[in-house]
Amino acid sequence: ISSSQVYIIQVSVGNHQWTVKHRYSDFHDLHEKLVAEKKIDKNLLPPKKIIGKNSKSLVEKRQKELEIYLQTLLLKFPVTAPKVLSHFLHFHLYVS
């Protein structure tokens, strides 16, 4: 049985703070949409690893890489995040 790793993302906007959970495949889907719609660098997302994908060291490394990925995206869109990114981070549920 293959178990999927879920990455927990802590999001902070002003006084609001919340948690979002996503699998790597969710990040991949987000990235594909951003590459198509916003011409984001295809190499920005950390690559998918097949061997040892659930090893503790790889999970921790990927967690850091995905955090950098999201921070980079938010820096690219300082005023208004693209709708697909806002939805991914659940802005619509917490920020009015």
C-alpha positions in Angstrom: 0.0 0.0 0.0 1.4 3.3 -1.0 1.1 6.1 1.5 1.1 9.7 0.4 3.0 12.4 2.2 1.0 15.4 3.2 2.7 18.7 3.6 1.3 21.1 6.2 1.6 24.8 5.3 1.3 27.5 7.9 -0.1 30.6 6.2 0.0 34.1 7.7 -1.6 37.2 6.4 -1.7 40.2 8.7 -3.4 39.0 11.9 -4.8 35.9 10.2 -3.1 32.6 10.5 -4.2 29.2 9.2 -3.0 25.8 8.1 -3.3 24.2 4.7 -2.5 20.6 3.9 -1.5 19.4 0.4 0.2 16.4 -1.3 3.1 16.9 -3.7 0.7 16.2 -6.6 -1.4 19.2 -5.5 1.8 21.4 -5.8 2.5 19.9 -9.2 -1.1 20.7 -10.4 -0.7 24.3 -9.1 2.6 24.6 -10.8 1.3 23.4 -14.1 -1.5 26.0 -14.0 0.9 28.8 -13.1 3.4 27.8 -15.8 0.6 27.9 -18.4 -1.2 31.0 -17.1 1.5 33.2 -15.6 4.7 31.9 -17.4 6.3 30.8 -14.1 9.7 29.2 -14.5 9.1 25.4 -15.1 12.1 24.5 -13.0 10.9 26.4 -9.9 9.0 23.4 -8.4 11.3 20.9 -6.7 11.4 17.7 -8.9 9.3 14.6 -8.1 11.4 11.9 -6.5 10.6 8.3 -7.0 13.1 6.3 -4.9 12.8 6.7 -1.1 10.1 9.3 -1.5 8.8 8.7 2.0 12.2 8.6 3.8 12.3 11.1 6.7 15.3 13.0 5.3 13.7 13.4 1.8 10.4 14.5 3.3 12.1 17.1 5.4 14.2 18.3 2.4 11.1 18.5 0.2 9.2 20.3 2.9 11.9 23.1 2.9 12.0 23.2 -0.9 8.2 23.5 -1.1 8.2 26.3 1.5 10.8 28.2 -0.6 8.7 27.5 -3.7 5.6 29.1 -2.1 7.6 32.0 -0.7 9.1 32.6 -4.2 5.6 32.6 -5.8 4.3 35.1 -3.2 7.3 37.4 -3.9 6.5 37.2 -7.7 3.0 38.4 -7.0 3.3 41.0 -4.2 0.0 42.8 -4.7 -2.4 40.1 -5.9 -1.8 36.4 -6.0 -3.2 34.6 -9.0 -6.6 33.0 -8.3 -5.2 29.5 -8.5 -2.5 30.3 -5.9 -5.0 32.1 -3.7 -7.3 29.1 -3.8 -4.4 26.7 -3.1 -3.6 28.6 0.1 -7.3 29.0 1.0 -7.1 32.8 1.0 -10.8 32.9 0.1 -11.7 31.2 3.4 -9.7 33.5 5.7 -9.0 36.8 4.2 -11.8 39.2 3.2 
